Amino acid sequence: MNEIKLKGFIRDIKPSHVINGIEYDKANLIVPRENGVEDVINIRFKKFSNFYRENQEIDLIGNVRSYSQQMDNGKNKVDIYVFTYFDRPDNEPTNNNEFEADGRICKLDDIRVLKNGKSNVHFILANNLEFGDNGQKLNSYLPCIAWGKLAKQIRNMKVNDKIKIHGKLQSREYKKFYAENEFDIKVAHEVYVDSIDIISE
């Protein structure tokens, strides 16, 4: 299970890649939060499926995927993006950003306590998505963050435990330093988890 519902403004539409003669495009979807902050979500899609124009407000259904590629320095770079056919939700979403997925915890960090006393935990959810007429399987590894009591609940779980998460996909900027005063502004994506269901086996 892996489904996200988003509403925002599509921008920076450009070619992405070609597979088996099919052209794929990519774009940014600017998704406003209630507090006015904007999330910049990477979306990818088959070129022929997009009928939208730059800066047009759209709503869509898709799924969140990860793509890992090795860089020239030997390190792996993981991109988090939403793949969509531009299907629209049957019902009007209650907010601009709703995500649900199930999977297994494959990495679980320690609780981190901030200076203001708030606590969070980072973990990675391994999601197995079936798609296509042939039941093809796609494994994605989704970085997640939970706060407060939920963070403590998740930290008490174990790697390989199966859960279903409810939340939203968000972006955040950070500085990557190369020297003392040299840095680039990078954008990271992670799932902000609001609640979980434990799946018994």
N, CA, C and O of each residue as an XYZ file, in Angstrom:
804
protein
N       0.851     -1.184      0.000
C       0.000      0.000      0.000
C       0.893      1.242      0.000
O       1.823      1.349      0.799
N       0.604      2.155     -0.885
C       1.408      3.370     -1.007
C       0.599      4.358     -1.829
O       0.514      4.226     -3.050
N       0.003      5.350     -1.170
C      -0.815      6.326     -1.894
C      -0.668      7.698     -1.267
O      -0.744      7.857     -0.049
N      -0.454      8.695     -2.133
C      -0.378     10.069     -1.680
C      -1.356     10.916     -2.477
O      -1.519     10.735     -3.684
N      -2.006     11.849     -1.780
C      -2.899     12.819     -2.408
C      -2.308     14.202     -2.176
O      -2.049     14.596     -1.039
N      -2.099     14.934     -3.263
C      -1.463     16.240     -3.184
C      -2.272     17.283     -3.933
O      -2.945     16.984     -4.919
N      -2.192     18.514     -3.446
C      -2.785     19.648     -4.146
C      -1.789     20.795     -4.103
O      -1.322     21.185     -3.033
N      -1.466     21.338     -5.286
C      -0.500     22.419     -5.333
C      -0.339     22.958     -6.740
O      -1.179     22.725     -7.610
N       0.754     23.683     -6.953
C       1.003     24.341     -8.235
C       2.180     23.656     -8.931
O       3.254     23.510     -8.347
N       1.971     23.236    -10.180
C       3.005     22.525    -10.924
C       3.939     23.529    -11.600
O       3.490     24.468    -12.258
N       5.243     23.317    -11.427
C       6.240     24.248    -11.962
C       7.472     23.487    -12.463
O       7.719     22.344    -12.078
N       8.223     24.145    -13.321
C       9.516     23.628    -13.811
C       9.365     22.274    -14.494
O      10.111     21.339    -14.202
N       8.403     22.170    -15.400
C       8.205     20.928    -16.156
C       9.351     20.777    -17.154
O       9.631     21.693    -17.927
N      10.007     19.625    -17.136
C      11.145     19.400    -18.041
C      11.321     17.906    -18.286
O      10.811     17.088    -17.521
N      12.049     17.541    -19.362
C      12.285     16.119    -19.640
C      13.098     15.457    -18.531
O      13.972     16.079    -17.926
N      12.794     14.184    -18.276
C      13.521     13.426    -17.265
C      14.352     12.310    -17.887
O      15.580     12.336    -17.807
N      13.693     11.324    -18.511
C      14.414     10.195    -19.088
C      13.497      9.475    -20.067
O      12.321      9.817    -20.193
N      14.041      8.478    -20.760
C      13.279      7.673    -21.716
C      13.506      6.199    -21.391
O      14.647      5.764    -21.232
N      12.412      5.428    -21.293
C      12.490      3.984    -21.065
C      11.627      3.283    -22.104
O      10.434      3.559    -22.230
N      12.245      2.375    -22.843
C      11.524      1.608    -23.870
C      10.750      2.518    -24.830
O       9.631      2.203    -25.236
N      11.356      3.635    -25.179
C      10.742      4.564    -26.111
C       9.693      5.478    -25.510
O       9.128      6.316    -26.214
N       9.420      5.333    -24.215
C       8.424      6.182    -23.547
C       9.135      7.344    -22.868
O      10.057      7.143    -22.078
N       8.702      8.559    -23.181
C       9.305      9.753    -22.597
C       8.678     10.058    -21.238
O       7.458     10.039    -21.077
N       9.542     10.340    -20.272
C       9.103     10.723    -18.933
C       9.545     12.154    -18.663
O      10.636     12.568    -19.056
N       8.683     12.899    -17.988
C       9.005     14.259    -17.569
C       9.058     14.329    -16.051
O       8.624     13.413    -15.354
N       9.598     15.432    -15.558
C       9.609     15.691    -14.123
C       9.219     17.145    -13.890
O       9.291     17.975    -14.796
N       8.806     17.436    -12.666
C       8.397     18.796    -12.323
C       8.432     18.946    -10.811
O       8.611     17.972    -10.081
N       8.260     20.170    -10.355
C       8.074     20.441     -8.933
C       6.606     20.744     -8.677
O       5.965     21.461     -9.445
N       6.084     20.193     -7.595
C       4.739     20.548     -7.156
C       4.887     21.348     -5.871
O       5.403     20.845     -4.873
N       4.434     22.593     -5.899
C       4.535     23.477     -4.738
C       3.267     23.306     -3.910
O       2.178     23.701     -4.328
N       3.426     22.708     -2.725
C       2.281     22.341     -1.889
C       2.284     23.204     -0.628
O       3.167     23.045      0.215
N       1.311     24.122     -0.476
C       1.282     24.989      0.703
C       0.803     24.233      1.948
O      -0.140     23.444      1.887
N       1.472     24.490      3.076
C       0.990     23.995      4.367
C       0.029     25.018      4.967
O      -0.095     26.139      4.473
N      -0.647     24.613      6.039
C      -1.585     25.526      6.695
C      -0.869     26.730      7.295
O      -1.453     27.809      7.397
N       0.402     26.555      7.696
C       1.138     27.659      8.319
C       1.819     28.572      7.308
O       2.542     29.493      7.687
N       1.587     28.317      6.012
C       2.152     29.169      4.976
C       3.457     28.676      4.385
O       3.869     29.150      3.327
N       4.122     27.730      5.047
C       5.342     27.135      4.495
C       4.986     26.319      3.254
O       3.932     25.684      3.206
N       5.858     26.337      2.257
C       5.608     25.588      1.024
C       6.559     24.400      0.915
O       7.772     24.547      1.063
N       5.998     23.227      0.655
C       6.804     22.047      0.372
C       7.018     21.947     -1.130
O       6.088     22.129     -1.916
N       8.254     21.658     -1.520
C       8.594     21.481     -2.930
C       8.753     19.985     -3.174
O       9.757     19.389     -2.783
N       7.760     19.381     -3.822
C       7.713     17.936     -4.011
C       8.115     17.597     -5.445
O       7.570     18.154     -6.397
N       9.071     16.682     -5.592
C       9.461     16.204     -6.920
C       8.395     15.248     -7.446
O       8.018     14.301     -6.755
N       7.910     15.487     -8.656
C       6.974     14.549     -9.270
C       7.522     14.101    -10.625
O       8.198     14.862    -11.317
N       7.221     12.859    -10.988
C       7.623     12.300    -12.283
C       6.419     11.620    -12.913
O       5.524     11.138    -12.219
N       6.413     11.589    -14.243
C       5.219     11.108    -14.940
C       5.557     10.860    -16.400
O       6.542     11.380    -16.924
N       4.715     10.049    -17.053
C       4.861      9.863    -18.493
C       4.436     11.154    -19.190
O       3.412     11.747    -18.848
N       5.223     11.578    -20.158
C       4.996     12.879    -20.788
C       3.592     13.003    -21.350
O       2.967     14.056    -21.230
N       3.082     11.921    -21.972
C       1.770     12.008    -22.623
C       0.627     12.115    -21.617
O      -0.491     12.466    -21.994
N       0.891     11.817    -20.340
C      -0.190     11.848    -19.347
C      -0.429     13.238    -18.779
O      -1.415     13.455    -18.075
N       0.466     14.192    -19.077
C       0.362     15.529    -18.493
C      -0.329     16.503    -19.439
O       0.158     16.774    -20.537
N      -1.468     17.023    -19.000
C      -2.200     18.026    -19.779
C      -2.162     19.396    -19.093
O      -2.887     20.311    -19.485
N      -1.313     19.531    -18.067
C      -1.297     20.758    -17.290
C      -0.213     21.717    -17.776
O       0.750     21.315    -18.429
N      -0.392     22.990    -17.441
C       0.535     24.050    -17.828
C       1.320     24.536    -16.609
O       0.947     24.275    -15.465
N       2.392     25.232    -16.875
C       3.196     25.818    -15.805
C       2.331     26.677    -14.881
O       1.498     27.462    -15.335
N       2.550     26.510    -13.569
C       1.907     27.302    -12.514
C       0.417     27.015    -12.361
O      -0.277     27.741    -11.650
N      -0.081     25.974    -13.012
C      -1.491     25.622    -12.860
C      -1.691     24.877    -11.541
O      -0.868     24.042    -11.164
N      -2.784     25.181    -10.842
C      -3.106     24.465     -9.603
C      -3.751     23.133     -9.953
O      -4.693     23.084    -10.745
N      -3.247     22.052     -9.364
C      -3.757     20.720     -9.681
C      -3.892     19.910     -8.397
O      -3.281     20.239     -7.380
N      -4.689     18.857     -8.448
C      -4.670     17.848     -7.397
C      -4.476     16.490     -8.052
O      -4.929     16.261     -9.173
N      -3.803     15.594     -7.346
C      -3.424     14.326     -7.966
C      -3.287     13.232     -6.922
O      -3.166     13.490     -5.724
N      -3.311     11.993     -7.423
C      -2.986     10.811     -6.634
C      -1.718     10.201     -7.220
O      -1.552     10.164     -8.439
N      -0.838      9.732     -6.373
C       0.368      9.063     -6.839
C       0.920      8.165     -5.758
O       0.233      7.860     -4.784
N       2.159      7.739     -5.926
C       2.836      7.000     -4.866
C       4.257      7.513     -4.710
O       4.871      8.005     -5.656
N       4.764      7.382     -3.486
C       6.082      7.909     -3.144
C       7.121      6.821     -3.385
O       6.977      5.695     -2.909
N       8.165      7.165     -4.127
C       9.193      6.196     -4.486
C      10.579      6.755     -4.168
O      10.766      7.962     -4.021
N      11.530      5.852     -4.068
C      12.927      6.263     -3.889
C      13.757      5.736     -5.050
O      13.478      4.672     -5.604
N      14.775      6.494     -5.404
C      15.691      6.091     -6.477
C      17.111      6.365     -6.027
O      17.451      7.498     -5.686
N      17.942      5.334     -6.024
C      19.317      5.459     -5.564
C      20.273      5.407     -6.750
O      20.161      4.533     -7.611
N      21.206      6.342     -6.789
C      22.213      6.343     -7.849
C      23.587      6.635     -7.256
O      23.715      7.398     -6.299
N      24.603      6.021     -7.834
C      25.961      6.220     -7.345
C      26.581      7.436     -8.017
O      26.538      7.579     -9.239
N      27.155      8.307     -7.200
C      27.766      9.524     -7.697
C      29.230      9.269     -8.060
O      29.771      8.193     -7.802
N      29.858     10.282     -8.666
C      31.253     10.160     -9.092
C      32.194      9.912     -7.916
O      33.244      9.289     -8.078
N      31.814     10.405     -6.720
C      32.668     10.223     -5.545
C      32.459      8.871     -4.868
O      33.046      8.598     -3.821
N      31.619      8.025     -5.469
C      31.385      6.694     -4.923
C      30.248      6.608     -3.930
O      29.839      5.511     -3.549
N      29.726      7.755     -3.502
C      28.622      7.765     -2.550
C      27.290      7.606     -3.274
O      27.155      7.952     -4.447
N      26.313      7.074     -2.547
C      24.974      6.920     -3.112
C      24.126      8.148     -2.816
O      24.159      8.680     -1.706
N      23.379      8.588     -3.793
C      22.429      9.691     -3.630
C      21.026      9.131     -3.823
O      20.733      8.505     -4.842
N      20.167      9.358     -2.843
C      18.807      8.829     -2.891
C      17.832      9.970     -3.142
O      17.779     10.933     -2.378
N      17.069      9.855     -4.207
C      16.032     10.835     -4.520
C      14.676     10.283     -4.094
O      14.364      9.118     -4.339
N      13.882     11.124     -3.460
C      12.512     10.777     -3.090
C      11.581     11.573     -3.996
O      11.700     12.794     -4.094
N      10.659     10.887     -4.656
C       9.780     11.567     -5.599
C       8.408     10.898     -5.608
O       8.228      9.800     -5.081
N       7.456     11.582     -6.215
C       6.100     11.051     -6.386
C       5.905     10.713     -7.854
O       6.099     11.563     -8.724
N       5.522      9.470     -8.128
C       5.158      9.097     -9.492
C       3.641      9.171     -9.610
O       2.919      8.697     -8.733
N       3.162      9.769    -10.697
C       1.724      9.962    -10.854
C       1.290      9.794    -12.302
O       2.043     10.072    -13.235
N       0.057      9.331    -12.464
C      -0.606      9.331    -13.771
C      -1.595     10.493    -13.862
O      -2.367     10.590    -14.816
N      -1.561     11.373    -12.861
C      -2.460     12.519    -12.757
C      -3.911     12.099    -12.552
O      -4.832     12.832    -12.913
N      -4.116     10.906    -11.967
C      -5.462     10.566    -11.509
C      -5.840     11.526    -10.392
O      -4.982     11.992     -9.642
N      -7.135     11.818    -10.289
C      -7.595     12.751     -9.269
C      -8.343     12.002     -8.174
O      -8.967     10.978     -8.453
N      -8.296     12.492     -6.926
C      -9.013     11.830     -5.835
C     -10.516     11.798     -6.098
O     -11.078     12.731     -6.671
N     -11.160     10.706     -5.669
C     -12.615     10.601     -5.812
C     -13.318     11.638     -4.953
O     -14.324     12.219     -5.359
N     -12.774     11.863     -3.756
C     -13.349     12.840     -2.835
C     -12.335     13.945     -2.565
O     -11.126     13.724     -2.642
N     -12.828     15.114     -2.252
C     -11.960     16.245     -1.954
C     -11.136     15.947     -0.701
O     -11.716     15.715      0.359
N      -9.796     15.945     -0.788
C      -8.964     15.692      0.396
C      -9.197     16.744      1.470
O      -9.549     17.885      1.171
N      -8.995     16.348      2.733
C      -9.192     17.286      3.835
C      -8.041     18.288      3.935
O      -8.195     19.351      4.537
N      -6.883     17.952      3.345
C      -5.787     18.921      3.279
C      -4.990     18.689      1.999
O      -5.328     17.816      1.199
N      -3.943     19.467      1.811
C      -3.200     19.445      0.545
C      -2.219     18.287      0.418
O      -1.632     18.086     -0.645
N      -2.036     17.521      1.497
C      -0.933     16.565      1.526
C      -1.301     15.404      2.447
O      -1.197     15.529      3.667
N      -1.727     14.284      1.879
C      -2.117     13.112      2.665
C      -1.397     11.883      2.115
O      -1.450     11.605      0.917
N      -0.720     11.148      3.007
C       0.067      9.995      2.565
C      -0.153      8.809      3.488
O      -0.184      8.959      4.709
N      -0.305      7.624      2.896
C      -0.394      6.373      3.638
C       0.481      5.331      2.942
O       0.522      5.260      1.714
N       1.173      4.533      3.735
C       1.978      3.446      3.171
C       2.211      2.401      4.247
O       2.254      2.715      5.436
N       2.361      1.160      3.818
C       2.737      0.118      4.763
C       4.114     -0.415      4.394
O       4.603     -0.199      3.285
N       4.721     -1.104      5.328
C       6.045     -1.651      5.073
C       6.704     -2.083      6.363
O       6.070     -2.151      7.416
N       7.987     -2.376      6.261
C       8.758     -2.824      7.417
C       9.802     -1.773      7.791
O      10.399     -1.130      6.928
N      10.003     -1.618      9.086
C      11.070     -0.740      9.556
C      12.400     -1.406      9.232
O      12.668     -2.510      9.704
N      13.232     -0.751      8.436
C      14.523     -1.355      8.081
C      15.701     -0.609      8.696
O      16.832     -1.092      8.651
N      15.448      0.556      9.265
C      16.494      1.303      9.981
C      15.802      2.169     11.016
O      14.802      2.821     10.718
N      16.332      2.177     12.235
C      15.686      2.890     13.330
C      16.755      3.584     14.164
O      17.604      2.930     14.768
N      16.707      4.910     14.193
C      17.690      5.682     14.949
C      17.272      5.817     16.408
O      16.160      5.450     16.791
N      18.181      6.348     17.207
C      17.863      6.644     18.597
C      17.007      7.907     18.677
O      16.993      8.729     17.761
N      16.299      8.037     19.790
C      15.544      9.263     20.057
C      16.517     10.447     20.122
O      17.591     10.356     20.715
N      16.118     11.542     19.506
C      16.918     12.763     19.583
C      16.117     13.820     20.329
O      14.970     14.096     19.977
N      16.716     14.414     21.359
C      16.047     15.451     22.149
C      16.665     16.800     21.790
O      17.879     16.983     21.882
N      15.816     17.739     21.381
C      16.285     19.061     20.977
C      16.441     19.977     22.190
O      16.025     19.630     23.296
N      17.040     21.141     21.975
C      17.263     22.086     23.070
C      15.957     22.556     23.693
O      15.917     22.894     24.876
N      14.882     22.579     22.895
C      13.588     23.023     23.424
C      12.835     21.909     24.145
O      11.700     22.103     24.580
N      13.464     20.745     24.271
C      12.851     19.638     24.998
C      12.027     18.698     24.144
O      11.628     17.632     24.613
N      11.762     19.069     22.898
C      10.982     18.200     22.020
C      11.857     17.046     21.524
O      13.064     17.197     21.332
N      11.220     15.893     21.322
C      11.973     14.713     20.903
C      11.446     14.187     19.576
O      10.261     14.317     19.269
N      12.345     13.588     18.790
C      11.929     12.976     17.533
C      12.758     11.728     17.270
O      13.775     11.484     17.920
N      12.301     10.953     16.312
C      13.048      9.779     15.890
C      12.972      9.671     14.372
O      11.917      9.882     13.772
N      14.097      9.342     13.766
C      14.143      9.086     12.327
C      14.171      7.578     12.095
O      14.838      6.840     12.820
N      13.443      7.136     11.082
C      13.496      5.731     10.700
C      13.232      5.615      9.206
O      12.736      6.549      8.577
N      13.565      4.470      8.652
C      13.335      4.219      7.230
C      12.344      3.079      7.090
O      12.505      2.018      7.694
N      11.316      3.310      6.284
C      10.294      2.309      6.010
C      10.558      1.695      4.645
O      10.625      2.405      3.641
N      10.709      0.375      4.606
C      10.863     -0.341      3.338
C       9.477     -0.698      2.824
O       8.752     -1.473      3.449
N       9.117     -0.129      1.686
C       7.784     -0.310      1.106
C       7.889     -1.120     -0.172
O       8.755     -0.867     -1.010
N       7.002     -2.097     -0.318
C       6.975     -2.943     -1.511
C       5.704     -2.632     -2.285
O       4.600     -2.911     -1.817
N       5.863     -2.053     -3.472
C       4.727     -1.602     -4.270
C       4.571     -2.483     -5.500
O       5.526     -2.697     -6.247
N       3.360     -2.994     -5.704
C       3.058     -3.731     -6.928
C       2.396     -2.787     -7.917
O       1.518     -2.008     -7.547
N       2.820     -2.856     -9.188
C       2.234     -1.970    -10.189
C       2.297     -2.652    -11.543
O       3.007     -3.640    -11.727
N       1.540     -2.107    -12.486
C       1.547     -2.646    -13.850
C       0.682     -3.879    -13.983
O       0.255     -4.469    -12.990
N       0.430     -4.261    -15.223
C      -0.427     -5.415    -15.504
C       0.232     -6.733    -15.111
O      -0.456     -7.725    -14.871
N       1.556     -6.746    -15.044
C       2.273     -7.982    -14.738
C       2.600     -8.131    -13.254
O       3.332     -9.037    -12.857
N       2.049     -7.232    -12.441
C       2.320     -7.306    -11.008
C       3.781     -7.065    -10.656
O       4.322     -7.692     -9.745
N       4.417     -6.146    -11.390
C       5.814     -5.824    -11.099
C       5.942     -5.248     -9.694
O       5.040     -4.570     -9.202
N       7.073     -5.529     -9.057
C       7.291     -5.060     -7.697
C       8.411     -4.025     -7.672
O       9.426     -4.158     -8.356
N       8.197     -3.006     -6.871
C       9.172     -1.931     -6.726
C       9.426     -1.707     -5.241
O       8.498     -1.425     -4.482
N      10.670     -1.831     -4.833
C      11.030     -1.575     -3.440
C      11.482     -0.127     -3.292
O      12.350      0.343     -4.028
N      10.886      0.572     -2.338
C      11.302      1.937     -2.030
C      11.637      2.032     -0.550
O      11.061      1.333      0.283
N      12.574      2.905     -0.247
C      13.026      3.098      1.129
C      12.749      4.548      1.504
O      13.400      5.472      1.015
N      11.764      4.724      2.386
C      11.201      6.042      2.646
C      11.695      6.586      3.987
O      11.406      5.997      5.029
N      12.436      7.700      3.981
C      12.871      8.315      5.238
C      11.687      8.950      5.957
O      10.899      9.679      5.353
N      11.570      8.666      7.250
C      10.419      9.130      8.031
C      10.901      9.798      9.316
O      11.991      9.517      9.815
N      10.063     10.687      9.835
C      10.329     11.312     11.127
C       9.032     11.362     11.920
O       7.970     11.656     11.371
N       9.126     11.073     13.222
C       7.976     11.159     14.121
C       8.401     11.931     15.363
O       9.577     11.948     15.727
N       7.430     12.569     16.005
C       7.716     13.448     17.136
C       6.947     13.008     18.386
O       5.940     12.304     18.304
N       7.453     13.446     19.544
C       6.735     13.304     20.801
C       6.474     11.870     21.223
O       7.351     11.011     21.132
N       5.240     11.620     21.691
C       4.873     10.287     22.173
C       4.983      9.245     21.069
O       5.368      8.103     21.321
N       4.644      9.640     19.848
C       4.731      8.696     18.735
C       6.186      8.295     18.487
O       6.467      7.138     18.175
N       7.102      9.239     18.624
C       8.524      8.926     18.456
C       8.967      7.881     19.472
O       9.693      6.948     19.130
N       8.534      8.033     20.711
C       8.910      7.073     21.756
C       8.296      5.703     21.485
O       8.931      4.675     21.716
N       7.046      5.695     20.990
C       6.405      4.420     20.658
C       7.175      3.693     19.555
O       7.418      2.490     19.645
N       7.553      4.429     18.524
C       8.269      3.813     17.406
C       9.659      3.357     17.836
O      10.130      2.310     17.391
N      10.322      4.129     18.695
C      11.671      3.747     19.136
C      11.653      2.438     19.911
O      12.661      1.733     19.952
N      10.525      2.103     20.525
C      10.413      0.848     21.263
C      10.111     -0.338     20.352
O      10.030     -1.474     20.820
N       9.945     -0.084     19.060
C       9.720     -1.166     18.112
C      11.061     -1.712     17.630
O      12.118     -1.230     18.036
N      11.010     -2.712     16.770
C      12.232     -3.371     16.307
C      12.336     -3.288     14.786
O      11.333     -3.156     14.086
N      13.557     -3.366     14.297
C      13.770     -3.494     12.860
C      13.049     -4.742     12.362
O      13.102     -5.796     12.995
N      12.383     -4.613     11.236
C      11.588     -5.662     10.582
C      10.142     -5.704     11.065
O       9.342     -6.470     10.528
N       9.784     -4.891     12.079
C       8.371     -4.781     12.450
C       7.600     -4.156     11.296
O       8.095     -3.267     10.604
N       6.373     -4.642     11.102
C       5.550     -4.161      9.992
C       4.516     -3.165     10.508
O       3.811     -3.437     11.480
N       4.432     -2.012      9.850
C       3.503     -0.968     10.268
C       2.886     -0.304      9.043
O       3.354     -0.458      7.915
N       1.824      0.437      9.309
C       1.236      1.322      8.307
C       1.346      2.736      8.849
O       0.967      3.005      9.988
N       1.865      3.635      8.028
C       2.047      5.012      8.473
C       1.025      5.929      7.813
O       0.603      5.701      6.679
N       0.638      6.968      8.545
C      -0.251      8.016      8.046
C       0.464      9.350      8.272
O       0.928      9.625      9.378
N       0.553     10.168      7.239
C       1.241     11.434      7.408
C       1.256     12.251      6.139
O       0.270     12.302      5.404
N       2.388     12.894      5.886
C       2.514     13.768      4.722
C       3.979     13.789      4.278
O       4.884     13.588      5.088
N       4.200     14.032      2.996
C       5.555     14.148      2.461
C       5.965     15.614      2.491
O       5.271     16.473      1.946
N       7.092     15.894      3.129
C       7.524     17.278      3.269
C       8.948     17.462      2.752
O       9.710     16.504      2.620
N       9.286     18.716      2.464
C      10.647     19.070      2.059
C      11.237     20.012      3.101
O      10.515     20.728      3.794
N      12.559     19.996      3.196
C      13.249     20.948      4.081
C      14.613     21.271      3.480
O      15.250     20.425      2.853
N      15.038     22.488      3.682
C      16.344     22.916      3.197
C      17.406     22.730      4.280
O      17.129     22.869      5.472
N      18.617     22.416      3.847
C      19.739     22.329      4.778
C      21.012     22.767      4.058
O      21.068     22.814      2.830
N      22.023     23.083      4.848
C      23.300     23.522      4.292
C      24.282     22.352      4.271
O      24.490     21.695      5.291
N      24.882     22.093      3.116
C      25.941     21.103      2.998
C      27.267     21.834      2.857
O      27.517     22.503      1.855
N      28.120     21.698      3.881
C      29.376     22.445      3.920
C      30.488     21.664      3.221
O      30.620     20.453      3.397
N      31.283     22.379      2.425
C      32.461     21.813      1.767
C      33.744     22.331      2.412
O      34.756     21.630      2.432
N      33.708     23.528      2.928
C      34.822     24.125      3.660
C      34.202     25.005      4.740
O      32.983     25.022      4.908
N      35.027     25.722      5.456
C      34.526     26.471      6.606
C      33.412     27.440      6.228
O      32.416     27.553      6.942
N      33.576     28.137      5.110
C      32.572     29.118      4.704
C      31.970     28.810      3.340
O      31.373     29.685      2.712
N      32.122     27.573      2.880
C      31.591     27.188      1.580
C      30.516     26.123      1.767
O      30.751     25.087      2.388
N      29.351     26.391      1.229
C      28.265     25.427      1.371
C      27.266     25.603      0.236
O      27.215     26.646     -0.417
N      26.482     24.572      0.020
C      25.355     24.615     -0.904
C      24.070     24.435     -0.113
O      24.056     23.787      0.934
N      22.990     25.016     -0.624
C      21.671     24.780     -0.047
C      21.061     23.564     -0.736
O      20.843     23.579     -1.947
N      20.789     22.525      0.024
C      20.207     21.297     -0.499
C      18.776     21.152      0.008
O      18.386     21.781      0.992
N      17.998     20.315     -0.679
C      16.617     20.038     -0.272
C      16.480     18.552      0.019
O      16.798     17.715     -0.827
N      16.008     18.227      1.208
C      15.751     16.839      1.589
C      14.248     16.614      1.681
O      13.485     17.543      1.946
N      13.834     15.379      1.460
C      12.421     15.022      1.558
C      12.258     13.895      2.568
O      13.064     12.965      2.600
N      11.221     13.975      3.391
C      10.950     12.944      4.377
C       9.457     12.917      4.675
O       8.739     13.890      4.447
N       9.013     11.781      5.189
C       7.610     11.625      5.557
C       7.440     12.051      7.011
O       8.072     11.488      7.905
N       6.597     13.032      7.243
C       6.231     13.452      8.595
C       5.084     12.547      9.031
O       3.982     12.629      8.488
N       5.345     11.685     10.011
C       4.375     10.665     10.410
C       3.475     11.209     11.516
O       3.956     11.630     12.568
N       2.164     11.197     11.269
C       1.182     11.646     12.263
C       0.708     10.505     13.148
O       0.455     10.707     14.336
N       0.583      9.294     12.575
C       0.099      8.140     13.336
C       0.537      6.867     12.628
O       0.927      6.890     11.461
N       0.465      5.749     13.357
C       0.811      4.456     12.773
C      -0.215      3.409     13.191
O      -0.887      3.549     14.214
N      -0.321      2.367     12.387
C      -1.043      1.150     12.751
C      -0.025      0.021     12.758
O       0.770     -0.109     11.827
N      -0.049     -0.795     13.804
C       0.839     -1.951     13.867
C       0.168     -3.113     13.150
O      -0.983     -3.444     13.438
N       0.879     -3.729     12.222
C       0.330     -4.830     11.433
C       0.834     -6.140     12.027
O       2.033     -6.417     12.017
N      -0.085     -6.936     12.539
C       0.296     -8.229     13.120
C       0.379     -9.279     12.026
O      -0.335     -9.213     11.026
N       1.258    -10.244     12.229
C       1.465    -11.279     11.211
C       1.198    -12.659     11.799
O       1.319    -13.663     11.098
